[in-house]
Amino acid sequence: MESTMLSMRQFHILIVCATLSTAFFLLPSTLIANAHQHAWLVPLWTGAVGIACTLPWIFLSSRYPRLDVVQIAQRLLGEFLGKLVSLIIIFHMLLTCAWVLNNLDDFMTSTLLQNTNEWVFDAAFITIAAYGSIRGIAAISRTAEFFFPLMLIGFTLFFILAIKTWDWSSFNPVGAFDWEGIFPKSAFMIAFPYLDGFTLLMIFPYVKEKPGRNYIKAASLGALLLSLITFIVAGVLGISRASHVIFPLFVVAQELEVSPFVEHLEATISNLWLILVYIKLTLSFYCATVALEHTFAVRSRGLIAFPLAIMCIGFAQSMHDNIIADLEWIGRYLLQYFALDTILLPILLILVYLIKRWTAGRATAS
C-alpha cells in the first residue's frame, strides 16, 4: 500500500471530476428529451438516491478504515470467496474504463476528428492512464489539482458568455410535471454517474480524515453542477433543439461568438473536457490495477497495468456500434447492472460483518 495521504482539497477535486467527466457532455440532451424543462431536477434526485446507495460501502469502509474495497471483501468472505468477489469488482472497474473510452471515441469521431480511427484515441488515453496508475495516487491527485483551476476558469467563462443567448421562454409556461420523464425514464442517472463512484472507495485509505463524509460532500457538489449545466443548456439552446443534439455543450461552444476574431470555441472547450475524461479514466484504471494487485499480491504494478490497458481497448472497441446504441443501452439496462455491485454486494458483506460480530460477541460472553 502506498504511503501517500490525500488532502481534503485533492480528494474533493478527484471526486468532483470523476462525477462530472463524461456525464458533463453526454447526459444533458437525454435528460432534456425525457423531462423537458424540468430536466435540471433529474441530477438532484438521482444524485440523492445514488449517493444514498453508496452508503453501505461507506459503512464498510468506516468499519475497516485502512482497507480498500477488495481487501474488505477478502477479510469478510475469506480467501476464495473474497477473491471471487474481488474479481467481480475488478471486472466492473475495467468496464467503467472501457465505457469512458467508448464515450470518448463517440465524441471525437462525430465532432473534432471524424476521419481518425477510434483505436488511436483509445491507445493514446489508456497509455497515459496506465502510466499514471503506475506512478500512483499522488501523481494523479497532483495532476488533477494542477488542471482544476484551469478547468474551473475556462468553463466558468464559457457559461457566462453562453448565457447572453439565454431565452426564458424555454421554461414558460411551466406546465404540469412530466412524472414519467423525470423519474422512470431518467432513473438510469442513478447509476451513471453516481453509482459508478463506488469504485472510488479504493482510495479511501489514502484520505486523511472522514473520507465517507467528504465523498458525500464532493459527490453532492457534482450533482449540483450537473443540474446547473443541464439548466443552462436548456435555456441557451431551447428544449426542442437541446433534446435533438447528442452533444449540446459542443453545439453551444460552436455557436458562441465573443467577437469577430474570437469564435468557434468548441476546440478549447473540448480540450478542457478531455482533461476531465483523462482524470476519470486514470482514476478508474488506477483503482482496477490496485484492486488486482491486492487480490493476487502482485509486487510490480507495471506487470498488470499494460495488459489491463490492452483489455480495456478491446472492451471499448466491441462495446457499442455507435452513440445511439450506447444511450439506449444505458437507459434500459445500466441501473440493473450497477445494482449488483453497488447495492446487493455491500448489503451481503454487511450481513456477513454483522453475523461475524454477533458470533464473536457470543463467544466472548460464553
LOLUMLO-527560 format. One line per field, with one value per residue (C-alpha): residue number from 1; x, y, z. Coordinates in Angstrom, 3 decimals. Example, Ala and Ser with C-alpha at 12.3 -4.5 7.8 and 13.67 -1.06 7.14 Angstrom:
! residues 2
n c(1/2)
c1 c(12.300/13.670)
c2 c(-4.500/-1.060)
c3 c(7.800/7.140)
! end
This chain:
! residues 366
n c(1/2/3/4/5/6/7/8/9/10/11/12/13/14/15/16/17/18/19/20/21/22/23/24/25/26/27/28/29/30/31/32/33/34/35/36/37/38/39/40/41/42/43/44/45/46/47/48/49/50/51/52/53/54/55/56/57/58/59/60/61/62/63/64/65/66/67/68/69/70/71/72/73/74/75/76/77/78/79/80/81/82/83/84/85/86/87/88/89/90/91/92/93/94/95/96/97/98/99/100/101/102/103/104/105/106/107/108/109/110/111/112/113/114/115/116/117/118/119/120/121/122/123/124/125/126/127/128/129/130/131/132/133/134/135/136/137/138/139/140/141/142/143/144/145/146/147/148/149/150/151/152/153/154/155/156/157/158/159/160/161/162/163/164/165/166/167/168/169/170/171/172/173/174/175/176/177/178/179/180/181/182/183/184/185/186/187/188/189/190/191/192/193/194/195/196/197/198/199/200/201/202/203/204/205/206/207/208/209/210/211/212/213/214/215/216/217/218/219/220/221/222/223/224/225/226/227/228/229/230/231/232/233/234/235/236/237/238/239/240/241/242/243/244/245/246/247/248/249/250/251/252/253/254/255/256/257/258/259/260/261/262/263/264/265/266/267/268/269/270/271/272/273/274/275/276/277/278/279/280/281/282/283/284/285/286/287/288/289/290/291/292/293/294/295/296/297/298/299/300/301/302/303/304/305/306/307/308/309/310/311/312/313/314/315/316/317/318/319/320/321/322/323/324/325/326/327/328/329/330/331/332/333/334/335/336/337/338/339/340/341/342/343/344/345/346/347/348/349/350/351/352/353/354/355/356/357/358/359/360/361/362/363/364/365/366)
c1 c(0.000/1.254/2.266/0.769/-2.066/-4.531/-5.562/-9.241/-8.818/-7.213/-9.869/-12.731/-11.248/-10.894/-14.488/-15.990/-14.013/-14.965/-18.645/-18.785/-16.456/-18.420/-21.799/-20.900/-21.163/-23.248/-26.316/-27.934/-29.577/-31.052/-32.348/-33.929/-35.536/-37.054/-38.031/-38.165/-37.989/-37.778/-34.634/-32.497/-34.351/-33.159/-29.492/-30.725/-32.993/-30.854/-27.815/-29.555/-30.590/-27.268/-25.202/-27.529/-26.945/-23.206/-23.779/-23.440/-19.973/-19.129/-20.300/-17.991/-15.144/-15.710/-15.510/-12.208/-10.634/-7.232/-8.593/-9.891/-12.938/-11.321/-9.417/-12.665/-14.306/-11.427/-11.384/-15.096/-15.538/-12.213/-9.604/-11.591/-14.952/-13.222/-11.096/-14.134/-15.994/-12.854/-12.711/-16.333/-15.463/-12.328/-14.318/-16.775/-13.899/-12.475/-15.874/-16.072/-12.728/-13.968/-17.168/-15.141/-13.025/-16.117/-17.754/-14.521/-14.467/-18.050/-17.365/-14.102/-15.222/-18.500/-17.141/-13.453/-11.579/-14.114/-11.612/-9.414/-9.703/-11.143/-8.270/-5.946/-7.851/-8.114/-4.409/-3.349/-5.565/-5.209/-1.410/-1.347/-3.814/-1.634/1.430/-0.480/-1.659/1.925/3.094/0.459/-2.387/-0.080/0.731/-2.938/-4.164/-1.476/-2.271/-5.959/-5.058/-2.901/-5.527/-8.586/-8.164/-7.707/-10.884/-12.812/-11.876/-12.406/-15.833/-16.996/-16.123/-17.727/-21.050/-21.049/-20.560/-23.148/-25.842/-26.078/-28.237/-30.468/-34.178/-36.588/-39.366/-37.852/-39.266/-42.626/-45.282/-44.113/-46.934/-47.537/-44.685/-43.870/-43.529/-42.651/-39.912/-38.470/-38.478/-38.808/-37.249/-34.350/-33.679/-30.623/-28.754/-28.704/-26.178/-24.322/-22.502/-23.350/-23.279/-20.224/-18.402/-18.328/-15.046/-13.520/-13.745/-10.464/-8.739/-10.472/-7.463/-5.346/-7.645/-6.516/-9.842/-13.539/-13.397/-17.063/-18.392/-16.098/-17.088/-20.764/-19.981/-17.973/-20.471/-23.315/-21.420/-21.042/-24.814/-25.482/-23.096/-24.743/-28.129/-26.815/-25.249/-28.499/-30.432/-28.066/-28.159/-31.972/-32.090/-29.480/-30.439/-34.111/-35.905/-36.599/-33.142/-31.218/-33.095/-32.206/-28.422/-26.182/-23.540/-25.392/-22.433/-20.343/-23.063/-23.208/-19.432/-19.619/-22.163/-20.611/-19.210/-17.337/-16.150/-15.494/-11.984/-12.930/-15.423/-15.752/-14.538/-15.534/-11.925/-10.941/-13.945/-13.394/-9.790/-10.921/-13.454/-10.753/-8.827/-11.898/-12.101/-8.413/-8.814/-11.836/-10.155/-6.851/-8.526/-10.778/-7.861/-5.740/-8.488/-8.617/-4.852/-4.565/-7.514/-5.866/-2.541/-4.081/-6.130/-3.197/-0.345/1.413/4.540/5.018/2.060/3.583/3.202/-0.582/-1.185/-0.408/-2.151/-5.229/-4.872/-4.986/-8.106/-9.762/-9.097/-10.667/-13.726/-14.111/-13.867/-16.521/-18.890/-21.358/-21.644/-22.476/-23.542/-27.261/-26.870/-24.836/-27.525/-30.279/-28.348/-27.707/-31.388/-32.609/-30.053/-27.408/-29.246/-29.971/-26.354/-24.919/-27.333/-25.373/-22.045/-23.265/-26.362/-26.662/-22.967/-22.342/-25.567/-24.334/-20.986/-22.702/-24.770/-21.584/-19.978/-22.943/-23.063/-19.346/-19.684/-22.654/-20.892/-17.740/-19.836/-21.484/-18.134/-16.757/-19.833/-19.632)
c2 c(0.000/3.498/5.820/8.882/10.684/12.860/16.262/17.169/19.509/16.825/14.270/16.677/17.573/13.910/13.091/16.147/15.491/11.807/12.677/15.214/13.723/12.009/12.848/16.511/16.281/13.141/13.366/16.840/16.090/12.788/14.351/17.257/14.847/12.883/15.604/18.716/21.980/20.060/18.174/20.135/18.391/14.948/15.287/16.410/13.484/10.863/12.278/11.965/8.363/7.387/8.795/7.117/3.794/4.114/4.402/0.608/0.700/3.792/1.973/-0.950/1.448/3.083/-0.339/-1.100/2.341/1.091/-1.398/-0.828/-2.468/-5.739/-6.106/-5.701/-8.404/-10.802/-10.022/-10.809/-13.684/-15.454/-16.058/-17.987/-16.180/-12.889/-13.183/-14.202/-11.079/-9.033/-10.260/-9.174/-5.720/-5.527/-6.508/-3.723/-1.241/-2.356/-1.954/1.549/2.364/0.874/2.950/6.107/5.218/4.330/7.664/9.418/7.586/8.589/12.229/12.557/10.683/12.609/16.105/17.041/14.201/12.361/10.558/9.176/5.549/5.058/2.893/5.898/7.736/4.571/3.801/7.377/7.858/4.393/4.549/7.785/6.295/3.202/5.348/7.461/4.368/3.102/6.443/6.229/8.188/11.086/11.796/11.502/13.810/16.427/16.377/16.946/19.663/21.404/21.380/22.068/25.893/25.987/23.949/26.000/29.326/28.044/26.513/29.444/31.954/29.712/29.519/33.246/34.052/31.473/32.970/36.044/33.934/32.784/32.529/32.231/31.151/27.653/27.391/29.109/28.110/25.821/23.370/20.081/17.892/15.035/12.479/9.659/11.671/12.993/9.713/6.348/7.406/9.224/6.760/5.462/8.533/6.948/4.509/6.903/8.747/8.273/4.502/4.426/6.191/3.169/2.142/5.340/3.814/2.179/5.463/5.914/4.508/7.360/10.125/11.815/12.138/11.290/10.023/8.964/12.355/14.173/11.826/12.672/16.401/16.214/13.942/16.258/19.202/17.234/16.650/20.369/21.229/18.710/20.232/23.732/22.633/20.995/24.144/26.361/24.076/24.080/27.865/28.567/26.036/25.618/22.419/21.170/21.763/20.616/17.316/16.632/17.080/14.470/16.861/20.123/21.752/21.273/22.967/25.873/26.284/26.119/28.925/31.104/34.327/36.592/38.928/38.692/37.492/35.117/32.474/28.706/27.886/24.232/23.032/24.887/23.625/20.109/20.155/21.140/18.310/15.862/16.736/15.733/12.476/11.803/12.268/9.941/7.315/7.388/7.239/4.325/2.476/3.068/1.550/-1.521/-2.076/-1.609/-3.964/-6.649/-6.004/-6.505/-9.528/-11.569/-9.909/-8.699/-6.751/-4.824/-2.735/-2.344/-6.078/-5.770/-2.181/-2.581/-5.969/-4.415/-1.447/-3.765/-5.431/-2.038/-1.148/-4.431/-3.859/-0.282/-1.296/-4.003/-2.319/-0.391/0.294/3.980/6.617/5.929/2.262/3.343/5.730/3.162/0.526/2.987/3.883/0.271/-1.811/0.250/0.680/-3.048/-3.890/-1.498/-2.667/-5.919/-4.333/-1.201/-2.343/-6.128/-6.874/-4.391/-5.467/-9.063/-8.021/-6.060/-9.129/-11.197/-8.499/-8.415/-12.222/-12.385/-9.661/-11.424/-14.790/-13.163/-11.463/-14.735/-16.498/-13.771/-13.880/-17.652)
c3 c(0.000/-0.859/1.958/0.251/2.007/0.090/1.377/1.527/-1.433/-3.584/-2.636/-3.377/-6.768/-7.743/-6.776/-8.499/-11.701/-11.686/-11.146/-13.980/-16.610/-19.405/-17.833/-18.336/-22.142/-22.673/-20.421/-20.793/-24.153/-22.941/-19.733/-21.619/-24.099/-21.205/-18.723/-20.952/-18.962/-15.686/-16.717/-14.256/-11.409/-12.505/-11.394/-7.972/-7.137/-8.863/-7.086/-3.715/-4.420/-5.993/-3.139/-0.630/-2.409/-1.761/1.995/2.574/1.031/3.084/6.226/5.466/4.798/8.184/9.869/8.107/7.577/6.414/3.865/0.351/-1.236/-2.322/0.942/2.882/0.754/1.377/5.100/5.464/2.990/3.249/0.599/-2.040/-1.937/-1.242/-4.372/-6.405/-5.278/-5.898/-9.496/-9.996/-8.688/-10.851/-13.941/-13.130/-12.893/-16.239/-17.887/-16.434/-18.080/-21.351/-21.174/-20.713/-23.759/-25.777/-24.954/-25.883/-29.234/-29.996/-29.219/-31.133/-34.255/-34.507/-33.814/-33.958/-35.723/-37.825/-40.083/-37.302/-36.224/-32.755/-31.548/-31.859/-29.123/-27.037/-27.259/-26.517/-23.468/-21.938/-22.252/-20.271/-17.779/-17.352/-16.762/-14.237/-12.367/-12.148/-10.766/-8.042/-6.492/-5.567/-9.227/-10.237/-7.472/-8.152/-11.866/-11.119/-8.623/-11.238/-14.008/-11.845/-11.673/-15.452/-15.995/-13.434/-15.033/-18.582/-18.001/-15.859/-18.585/-21.191/-19.355/-18.557/-22.243/-23.307/-21.076/-23.335/-25.696/-22.818/-23.574/-20.640/-23.000/-22.856/-19.330/-19.891/-19.286/-16.518/-17.139/-15.395/-14.252/-16.592/-13.808/-16.161/-17.833/-14.580/-12.668/-14.503/-17.819/-16.162/-13.343/-15.224/-13.962/-10.504/-11.946/-14.239/-12.799/-9.100/-8.516/-10.720/-7.907/-5.602/-7.225/-5.838/-2.380/-3.378/-2.497/0.887/2.815/1.436/2.713/5.903/7.703/7.290/3.691/3.706/4.732/2.311/-0.514/0.081/0.031/-3.199/-4.982/-3.919/-5.389/-8.612/-8.692/-8.225/-11.059/-13.398/-12.559/-13.277/-16.572/-17.700/-16.749/-18.766/-21.816/-21.816/-21.525/-24.197/-26.885/-26.060/-25.113/-28.624/-30.038/-26.956/-26.973/-30.618/-30.481/-28.887/-27.538/-26.759/-24.978/-28.103/-30.163/-27.707/-28.000/-31.815/-31.987/-29.291/-30.773/-28.373/-31.130/-34.881/-34.012/-31.187/-32.234/-32.643/-29.149/-29.427/-29.657/-26.483/-24.529/-25.865/-24.660/-21.177/-21.243/-22.364/-19.204/-17.186/-19.133/-18.521/-14.754/-14.625/-16.806/-14.933/-11.533/-12.545/-14.140/-11.051/-8.885/-11.149/-11.126/-7.360/-6.795/-8.933/-7.229/-3.769/-4.834/-6.136/-4.197/-7.346/-6.462/-9.709/-10.836/-14.281/-14.928/-14.759/-15.902/-19.595/-20.064/-18.443/-20.793/-23.812/-22.395/-21.941/-25.575/-26.671/-24.480/-25.735/-29.400/-29.063/-26.625/-28.827/-32.535/-32.090/-29.580/-30.147/-29.197/-26.180/-24.932/-25.484/-23.520/-20.693/-20.473/-20.446/-18.569/-16.778/-13.473/-13.173/-13.977/-11.412/-8.716/-8.255/-7.342/-5.619/-3.712/-3.363/-2.837/0.015/1.730/1.594/3.059/5.827/6.733/6.927/9.071/11.467/11.713/12.468/15.057/16.676/16.817/18.202/20.881/21.866/22.022/24.288/26.547/26.940)
! end
